[in-house]
Amino acid sequence: MKQATPLEDYGLIGNLHTVALVSKAGVLDYLPFTRFDSPTIFAALLDADKGGSWSLQPVGADVRSKQLYLPDTGVLITRFFTGDGIAELTDFMPVKRHEQNCAVVRSLRVIKGTMEFKMRCAPRFDYARTKHTIQPQEDSSLLFRSCGPDGFQFRLLGNQPFDTTEAGDATGSWQLEAGDTASFVIEATPVDDPSFIARDLAHYTEVAFHDTLTFWRDWVESSTYTGRWREIMLRSAITLKLLTSLEHGSTVAAATFSLPECIGGDRNWDYRFTWIRDAAFTMYAFLRLGFTQESKDFLRWIMDRCEQLANAGDLQLMYAVDGSSDLPELELDHLSGYRDSKPVRIGNGAAQQFQLDIYGELLDTIYLYNKYGGRITYAFWQHITRLVDFVAENWQRPDHGIWEVRDQERQFLSGKMMSWVALDRAISIARDRSFPAPLAEWHRVRDEIYKEVYDHYWSEEKQAFVQYKGSNVLDASVLLLPLIRMFSPVEPRWQSTMRAIEKELLLDSLIFRYHTDGGATDGLTGEEGTFTMCSFWYIENLSRGGDVDKARLLFEKLLGFASPLGLYSEQIGPQGEQIGNYPQAFTHLTLISAAFQLNRDLDARQKGQHGGHQFV
């Protein structure tokens, strides 16, 4: 069995409809084609022997490689170094407009010396569940067609000769000299249109390359952020953009599915869907950097979901990127999983859970959009009031919590504090826009929730706010309390909570979300790593509380845990490795939030002020 490639050795490319992961060895090991949540045609990431991959790499054992992004773009460069020469592989996906077919472009150029290369395009359709055929075409391309009922197909084009194998793979090997190029494209081909668009491959790849560069650079230049760590923040913003649907305006939680939170364990989930929570926080990150169109597009997507609700309580915590709600969870028993972590799951059964917190996160996004990005209509406000009234009537219901525990519902703090946010932000919107609203009732319930949290989620034993009512379990989600402006960073009970978190959950600059051996329960077995988004929450709290120097030190140490390309998964493992789905939107948006706050507080200190208690 082939050894799994470390996640930090992969770069992400995409076209705002789907994404691919390319290793620094030049192997494309992951591609759902043609949408984020589509079945994969390459999934060696989850089974190196069965999943399928597309390799393009130098021949020989003595090959050194490194990856980089062209600055301010989603274009990935892999450089190969051998004793005989230097070559450069450029991977990207042209940003897909409606009239274009989904495509991946791979262009290899020898810079120095003479080098031999090999290529193998070995797709495995429908998560490696369906056989396929391969047919040479008149234009020298190869047509790969699924034998499944959908008949999905794509073609491979190249300026080098191919061979085919009995397994239905395309292979080739060539010797190239300095200045030579080898270009390849895979392109989705409509089943109902057997005709092919003739490609002048050299012209197509050149135009696609420059169009892709222009798209990304123009987008990045629209940012209004000019503070510290700008390059790092914009890399995270590009990652978030790569995970955002151009067609629908929704953002998926991560690029991948079933990458383990614990190597060899069963905490393996499909994150290729739009969580209300994650997407709401993502829009906040976009707004902070000046990217307002993304928040407008997401709000349109949210409006559609709200208008389709028969009852306010039917709001799901996650949807498919197109807004569809049926996400059945299945196990792919034929795949071995990343580093033998099984089961491999697609779909997500948590979609049917009841989670109170999503209402607060959604209302916070609408509030921020109304304040910084645009104006909501009264027609939409009427849908919002249904959601707020639902929260006012149901905030005492137990739920599954922000971490989607699978054993039972509880009175989680996360649901209560975000119910408070839903009412607080709705009150602010109504006042700002003079919209009709039962403000007296909303005020009453908001204040009742505040007192409930302050009085009944405080543990005298822990001297901290705890995970759920009546427990003594510390949970890093409590770090949101000052970030949502529910409690001030100087509140004595909050400062005591920070000390308790530092004592029990902090590992230098890294934070565990909770300890499963300390009374917390989530219905699953096995350990997990530190949660990187919680680590950024902790740093932002330090900055807001006035400990700016410590916040800066830990922030810059935490940056050192990123992949060489500046990408983060969900967690950091016990040996400093990336674990969990990769890259993860929540991690990157909390990086942006922490950096934004820290930059502002550093600026305020230079001016003789302290900005940590403010909020944007």
C-alpha positions in Angstrom: 0.0 0.0 0.0 1.3 3.4 -0.9 2.1 5.8 1.9 -0.3 8.7 2.4 1.1 12.2 1.5 1.0 14.6 4.4 -1.8 17.2 4.1 0.7 20.1 4.4 2.3 18.8 1.1 -0.8 19.7 -0.9 -1.8 22.9 -2.6 -5.3 24.0 -3.4 -6.6 25.1 -6.8 -10.1 25.8 -7.9 -12.5 27.6 -10.3 -15.2 28.8 -7.7 -17.3 25.7 -8.5 -15.0 22.9 -7.3 -11.4 22.4 -6.1 -8.5 20.1 -6.5 -5.5 19.2 -4.4 -2.0 18.8 -6.0 0.9 17.4 -4.0 4.4 18.8 -4.2 5.3 15.6 -6.0 3.2 16.7 -8.9 0.2 14.4 -8.3 -3.4 15.6 -8.4 -4.8 13.3 -5.7 -8.3 14.9 -5.2 -10.9 16.3 -7.5 -14.7 16.2 -7.1 -15.8 17.0 -10.6 -17.6 19.4 -11.4 -18.9 20.8 -8.1 -17.6 20.9 -4.6 -19.9 18.1 -3.5 -19.8 16.1 -6.7 -18.5 12.5 -6.8 -14.7 12.4 -7.2 -12.8 11.3 -10.3 -9.5 11.5 -8.4 -9.5 10.4 -4.7 -6.1 8.9 -4.0 -6.1 11.2 -1.0 -8.5 8.7 0.6 -7.2 5.5 -1.0 -3.8 5.7 -2.7 -4.4 2.3 -4.5 -8.1 2.6 -5.5 -9.0 6.3 -5.5 -7.5 7.5 -8.7 -4.9 10.2 -9.4 -3.3 12.3 -12.2 0.5 12.4 -11.8 2.9 14.5 -13.8 6.5 14.3 -12.5 10.1 13.8 -13.3 11.5 10.3 -13.6 14.1 9.2 -11.0 14.4 8.9 -7.2 16.6 12.0 -6.7 14.0 14.7 -7.1 13.5 17.6 -4.8 10.4 19.8 -5.1 8.8 22.8 -3.5 5.5 24.6 -4.1 4.4 28.2 -4.1 1.5 30.3 -5.2 2.0 33.1 -7.7 1.4 36.1 -5.4 -2.2 37.2 -5.0 -3.6 34.3 -7.1 -4.9 30.8 -6.9 -2.3 29.6 -9.4 0.0 26.9 -8.0 3.6 26.4 -9.0 5.5 23.2 -8.3 9.3 23.4 -8.9 11.3 20.2 -9.5 15.0 20.0 -9.0 17.2 17.1 -10.2 20.9 16.6 -10.9 20.1 17.1 -14.6 17.8 20.2 -14.5 15.1 22.3 -13.2 11.4 22.3 -14.2 8.3 24.1 -13.3 4.7 22.7 -13.2 1.9 25.2 -13.3 -1.5 24.0 -12.1 -4.7 26.0 -12.1 -8.4 25.9 -12.9 -9.8 28.7 -15.1 -12.5 30.5 -13.3 -15.6 28.9 -14.9 -18.2 31.1 -16.4 -21.6 29.6 -17.4 -20.6 29.1 -21.0 -17.3 27.3 -20.1 -16.7 23.7 -19.3 -15.1 22.8 -16.0 -11.3 22.3 -16.6 -8.0 21.7 -15.0 -4.9 23.0 -16.7 -1.4 21.5 -16.1 1.6 23.1 -17.9 5.1 21.8 -17.5 8.2 23.8 -18.6 11.8 22.8 -18.4 13.9 25.8 -17.2 17.4 24.2 -17.2 19.0 21.0 -18.5 17.4 17.9 -19.9 14.8 16.0 -17.9 12.6 12.9 -18.4 9.0 13.0 -17.3 6.2 10.6 -16.9 2.4 11.1 -16.8 -0.4 8.9 -15.7 -4.1 10.0 -15.8 -6.0 7.3 -13.9 -9.5 8.5 -13.1 -11.8 6.4 -10.9 -15.4 7.7 -11.4 -18.0 8.1 -8.7 -15.7 7.8 -5.7 -14.0 4.8 -7.3 -17.3 2.9 -7.5 -17.9 2.9 -11.2 -15.9 1.5 -14.1 -15.2 3.6 -17.2 -14.2 3.5 -20.8 -11.5 5.4 -22.7 -11.8 6.3 -26.4 -9.3 8.1 -28.6 -10.8 11.0 -30.5 -10.0 12.5 -33.9 -8.4 15.6 -32.4 -5.9 13.2 -30.5 -7.7 13.8 -27.2 -8.9 10.9 -25.0 -12.5 10.6 -23.9 -13.1 9.1 -20.4 -16.7 8.0 -19.9 -18.3 6.6 -16.8 -20.2 3.3 -17.2 -22.6 4.6 -14.5 -26.2 5.7 -15.3 -25.2 9.4 -15.5 -22.7 8.7 -18.3 -20.5 11.5 -17.0 -17.5 12.1 -19.2 -14.4 14.3 -19.7 -11.6 14.5 -22.1 -7.9 14.8 -21.8 -6.0 17.0 -24.2 -2.2 17.4 -24.4 0.6 18.4 -26.7 2.5 15.2 -26.0 1.6 11.6 -27.2 -0.5 9.4 -24.9 -0.8 5.6 -24.6 -3.7 3.8 -23.0 -3.8 0.9 -20.6 -6.2 -2.0 -20.2 -7.3 -0.4 -16.9 -8.5 2.7 -18.8 -5.6 5.0 -17.9 -3.7 7.4 -20.0 0.1 7.2 -19.8 3.1 8.9 -21.4 6.8 9.6 -20.9 8.9 12.2 -22.6 12.3 13.8 -22.5 12.2 17.5 -22.5 15.0 20.1 -22.8 15.3 23.7 -21.5 12.6 25.8 -23.1 10.3 22.8 -23.9 6.7 22.7 -22.6 4.2 20.0 -22.1 0.6 21.1 -21.6 -2.4 19.1 -20.5 -6.1 19.8 -19.9 -8.9 17.8 -18.6 -12.3 19.2 -19.5 -15.8 18.1 -18.6 -17.8 17.3 -21.7 -21.6 17.4 -21.7 -23.1 13.9 -22.2 -25.9 15.3 -24.5 -23.4 17.0 -26.8 -21.1 14.5 -28.5 -19.3 17.2 -30.5 -16.0 18.6 -29.2 -14.7 22.1 -29.3 -11.5 22.0 -31.2 -8.7 23.4 -29.1 -5.5 25.1 -30.1 -4.0 23.9 -26.9 -1.1 26.3 -26.8 -3.4 29.3 -27.4 -6.0 28.0 -24.9 -3.6 27.4 -22.1 -1.9 30.8 -22.6 -5.2 32.7 -22.6 -6.6 30.7 -19.7 -3.4 31.3 -17.7 -3.5 35.1 -18.2 -7.3 35.3 -17.6 -6.9 33.4 -14.4 -4.1 35.6 -13.2 -6.1 38.7 -14.1 -9.2 37.4 -12.2 -7.3 36.8 -9.0 -5.2 39.9 -9.0 -8.2 42.1 -9.8 -10.1 40.5 -7.0 -7.3 40.9 -4.4 -6.7 44.5 -5.4 -10.3 45.3 -4.5 -9.5 44.7 -0.8 -9.4 47.8 1.4 -7.1 46.3 4.0 -3.7 47.9 4.3 -2.5 46.8 7.8 -0.1 44.2 9.1 0.1 40.6 7.8 -1.7 41.7 4.7 -0.1 39.0 2.5 -1.0 36.3 5.0 -4.6 37.5 5.4 -5.1 37.8 1.7 -3.9 34.2 1.2 -6.5 33.1 3.7 -9.1 35.3 1.8 -8.1 33.6 -1.5 -8.6 30.2 0.2 -12.1 31.3 1.4 -12.9 32.5 -2.1 -11.8 29.2 -3.6 -14.3 27.6 -1.3 -17.1 29.9 -2.4 -19.6 29.1 -5.2 -19.6 31.7 -7.9 -23.0 30.4 -9.1 -24.8 30.2 -5.8 -22.9 32.5 -3.4 -22.5 29.8 -0.7 -19.3 28.8 1.0 -18.4 25.2 1.8 -16.9 24.4 5.2 -13.8 22.7 3.7 -12.5 21.3 0.4 -12.5 17.7 1.4 -14.5 14.9 2.9 -13.6 12.2 5.5 -10.1 13.4 6.4 -9.7 12.2 10.0 -9.7 14.4 13.1 -7.8 11.5 14.8 -5.5 9.3 12.6 -7.0 5.8 12.5 -10.2 6.9 14.2 -13.8 7.3 13.1 -14.1 11.2 13.4 -14.3 11.5 9.6 -16.9 13.8 8.2 -17.9 15.3 4.8 -17.4 19.1 5.0 -18.2 20.0 1.4 -21.5 21.6 2.3 -22.6 25.1 3.4 -22.9 25.4 7.2 -25.0 28.5 8.1 -22.5 29.1 11.0 -19.3 28.8 8.9 -20.6 30.7 6.0 -21.9 33.5 8.2 -18.5 34.0 9.9 -16.9 33.8 6.4 -18.9 36.7 5.2 -17.7 38.7 8.3 -14.1 38.0 7.2 -14.8 39.1 3.7 -16.4 42.3 4.9 -13.5 43.2 7.1 -11.2 43.0 4.1 -13.5 45.1 1.9 -14.9 42.2 -0.2 -18.6 43.3 -0.1 -19.9 41.4 -3.2 -19.4 38.0 -1.5 -21.7 39.1 1.4 -24.3 40.3 -1.0 -24.2 37.0 -2.9 -24.4 34.9 0.3 -27.3 37.1 1.6 -29.2 36.3 -1.6 -28.6 32.6 -1.0 -29.8 33.0 2.6 -32.9 34.9 1.4 -33.8 31.9 -0.8 -33.5 29.5 2.1 -35.6 31.7 4.4 -38.3 32.2 1.7 -38.5 28.4 1.3 -39.1 27.7 5.0 -42.6 26.6 5.9 -41.7 27.1 9.6 -38.8 29.1 11.2 -37.7 26.0 13.0 -37.1 24.2 9.7 -33.8 26.1 9.2 -31.1 23.5 8.8 -27.6 24.0 10.0 -26.2 23.0 6.6 -27.2 22.7 3.0 -25.7 21.7 -0.3 -24.1 24.5 -2.2 -27.2 25.0 -4.3 -29.4 25.1 -1.2 -30.9 21.6 -1.4 -31.4 20.1 2.0 -31.2 16.3 1.5 -27.6 15.3 2.5 -27.8 11.5 3.3 -24.8 10.2 5.1 -23.2 7.1 3.5 -20.1 5.1 4.1 -17.8 4.1 1.3 -16.5 0.7 2.6 -14.4 0.1 -0.5 -12.0 3.0 0.3 -9.3 2.5 3.0 -9.4 6.1 4.2 -6.6 8.6 4.7 -3.9 6.7 6.7 -6.4 3.8 7.3 -8.9 6.1 9.0 -12.4 4.5 8.5 -15.2 4.8 7.8 -15.0 7.1 4.7 -18.2 9.1 4.8 -20.0 11.2 2.2 -23.0 13.3 3.0 -23.6 14.5 6.6 -26.3 13.2 9.0 -25.8 16.2 11.2 -27.8 18.2 8.7 -31.0 17.2 10.6 -29.8 18.2 14.0 -31.4 21.0 15.9 -28.8 23.7 16.7 -29.9 27.0 18.3 -26.6 28.8 17.5 -27.2 29.0 13.8 -29.9 31.7 14.3 -27.5 34.0 16.1 -24.7 33.5 13.5 -27.1 34.2 10.7 -28.6 37.3 12.4 -25.1 38.6 13.1 -24.2 38.3 9.4 -27.4 40.1 8.3 -26.6 42.8 10.9 -23.1 43.3 9.6 -24.3 43.3 6.0 -26.9 45.9 6.8 -24.2 48.0 8.6 -21.3 47.7 6.2 -22.3 46.1 3.0 -25.8 47.1 2.0 -29.4 47.5 3.0 -31.9 44.7 3.6 -35.4 45.1 2.3 -38.6 45.1 4.4 -39.8 42.0 2.5 -36.7 40.2 3.8 -37.1 41.7 7.3 -40.4 39.9 7.5 -38.7 36.6 7.1 -36.1 37.6 9.7 -38.7 38.4 12.3 -40.1 34.9 11.9 -36.6 33.5 12.8 -36.2 35.9 15.7 -39.6 35.1 17.1 -38.8 31.5 16.9 -35.6 32.0 18.9 -37.5 34.1 21.5 -40.0 31.2 22.0 -37.5 28.3 21.8 -34.2 29.5 23.3 -34.6 27.2 26.3 -34.8 24.1 24.1 -31.8 21.7 24.4 -29.8 21.3 21.2 -26.8 19.5 19.8 -24.4 22.4 20.2 -21.9 24.1 18.1 -19.8 20.9 17.8 -22.7 18.8 16.6 -22.5 16.2 19.3 -24.2 13.0 18.2 -25.2 11.4 21.5 -27.9 13.6 22.9 -29.2 17.2 23.1 -28.3 19.3 26.0 -28.6 22.9 27.3 -25.4 24.0 25.6 -23.9 27.4 26.3 -23.3 27.9 22.6 -27.0 27.8 21.8 -27.8 30.2 24.6 -25.2 32.8 23.8 -26.0 32.8 20.1 -29.7 33.1 20.9 -28.8 36.3 22.7 -27.0 37.4 19.6 -30.0 36.7 17.4 -32.2 39.0 19.6 -29.5 41.6 20.1 -28.7 42.0 16.4 -32.4 42.0 15.4 -33.1 44.8 17.9 -30.2 46.8 16.4 -31.4 46.3 12.8 -35.0 47.3 13.7 -33.8 50.4 15.4 -31.4 51.3 12.6 -34.0 50.8 9.8 -37.1 51.7 11.9 -38.6 48.4 10.9 -41.8 47.2 12.8 -40.8 44.8 15.5 -42.0 43.6 19.0 -39.0 45.3 20.5 -40.2 45.2 24.1 -40.6 41.4 24.0 -37.3 41.0 22.2 -35.6 43.1 24.9 -37.2 41.1 27.7 -36.1 37.8 26.3 -32.6 39.0 25.4 -32.1 40.2 29.0 -33.5 36.9 30.3 -30.9 34.9 28.3 -28.1 37.1 29.6 -29.1 36.5 33.2 -29.5 32.8 32.5 -25.9 32.5 31.1 -24.4 34.7 33.8 -26.1 32.9 36.7 -26.5 29.3 35.6 -23.6 28.6 33.2 -21.0 29.6 35.8 -19.2 26.9 37.7 -18.0 27.8 41.2 -15.8 24.7 41.1 -14.1 25.7 37.8 -14.4 29.4 38.3 -15.4 29.6 34.6 -18.4 29.4 32.3 -18.9 25.8 31.2 -20.0 23.8 28.2 -23.6 23.1 29.2 -25.9 23.8 32.2 -24.9 21.9 35.3 -21.6 20.6 34.0 -18.0 21.3 35.0 -16.7 20.9 31.4 -14.6 23.6 29.9 -15.3 24.2 26.2 -13.4 26.6 23.9 -16.6 27.8 22.3 -16.9 30.0 25.4 -14.2 32.1 23.8 -16.9 33.6 21.6 -18.6 35.4 24.6 -16.5 38.6 24.3 -16.2 38.3 20.5 -19.9 38.5 20.1 -20.0 41.4 22.7 -22.1 39.6 25.2 -19.4 40.1 27.9 -16.7 42.6 28.2 -13.1 41.4 28.3 -12.8 43.1 31.7 -15.7 41.3 33.2 -14.3 39.5 36.3 -16.0 36.2 35.5 -14.7 36.3 32.0 -11.1 37.0 33.1 -11.5 34.0 35.5 -12.7 31.9 32.6 -9.7 32.8 30.5 -7.4 31.7 33.3 -9.3 28.4 33.5 -9.0 27.9 29.7 -5.3 28.6 29.9 -4.9 26.1 32.6 -6.8 23.2 31.1 -7.1 23.7 27.3 -4.0 25.7 26.3 -0.9 24.1 24.8 1.5 27.1 24.2 -0.3 28.8 21.3 -2.8 26.0 20.6 -6.2 25.4 22.1 -8.1 22.1 22.5 -11.9 22.6 22.0 -12.5 20.4 25.1 -11.1 17.2 26.6 -13.2 14.1 26.0 -11.6 12.5 29.1 -12.6 15.4 31.3 -16.4 14.9 31.3 -17.2 16.2 27.9 -19.1 13.9 25.7 -19.8 14.0 21.9 -20.9 10.4 21.2 -17.6 9.4 19.6 -14.5 7.6 20.6 -10.9 8.6 20.2 -8.8 11.7 20.8 -8.4 14.7 18.6 -5.8 17.5 18.0 -6.0 21.1 18.9 -8.6 23.2 17.1 -6.9 25.9 15.2 -9.9 28.2 14.9 -10.2 28.1 18.7 -6.5 29.0 19.0 -7.2 32.1 16.9 -10.3 32.9 19.0 -8.0 32.8 22.1 -5.5 35.2 20.5 -8.2 37.6 19.5 -9.5 37.6 23.1 -6.0 38.3 24.4 -5.8 41.3 22.1 -9.3 42.6 23.0 -8.4 42.2 26.7 -5.3 44.4 26.4 -2.6 41.8 26.4 -1.5 42.8 22.9 2.2 41.7 23.2 1.3 38.2 24.2 -1.4 38.0 21.5 1.1 39.1 18.8 3.7 36.6 20.0 1.2 33.7 20.0 -0.4 34.8 16.7 3.0 34.7 14.9 3.9 31.4 16.5 0.5 30.0 15.3 1.3 31.2 11.8 4.2 28.8 11.9 1.8 25.8 12.0 0.5 26.6 8.6 1.5 24.5 5.6 4.3 25.9 3.4 1.6 27.4 1.3 -0.2 29.1 4.2 -3.0 26.6 4.4 -4.7 25.2 7.5 -6.8 22.2 8.1 -9.3 21.9 11.0 -6.8 20.8 13.6 -3.1 20.5 14.5 -2.0 17.0 15.4 0.3 15.8 18.2 3.3 16.1 16.0 2.4 19.5 14.6 0.8 18.0 11.4 -2.4 19.1 9.7 -5.3 16.9 10.5 -9.0 17.1 9.7 -10.6 18.3 6.4 -8.2 20.5 4.5 -8.1 23.4 4.0 -10.9 24.5 6.3 -12.8 27.8 5.9 -13.4 28.3 9.6 -9.7 28.3 10.4 -8.8 30.8 7.7 -11.6 33.2 8.6 -10.6 33.2 12.3 -7.0 33.9 11.2 -8.4 37.0 9.4 -10.5 38.0 12.4 -7.6 37.7 14.9 -5.1 39.5 12.6 -7.6 42.3 12.0 -8.2 42.8 15.7 -4.6 42.6 16.7 -3.6 45.1 13.9 -6.2 47.6 15.2 -5.1 47.2 18.8 -1.4 47.7 17.9 -2.3 50.8 15.9 -4.4 52.1 18.8 -1.5 51.6 21.2 0.9 53.4 19.0 -1.5 56.4 19.1 -1.6 56.2 22.9 -5.1 54.5 23.0 -6.3 51.0 23.6 -8.7 49.7 21.0 -9.1 46.2 22.4 -12.6 46.8 23.8 -14.0 48.1 20.5 -15.8 46.0 17.9 -16.2 46.3 14.2 
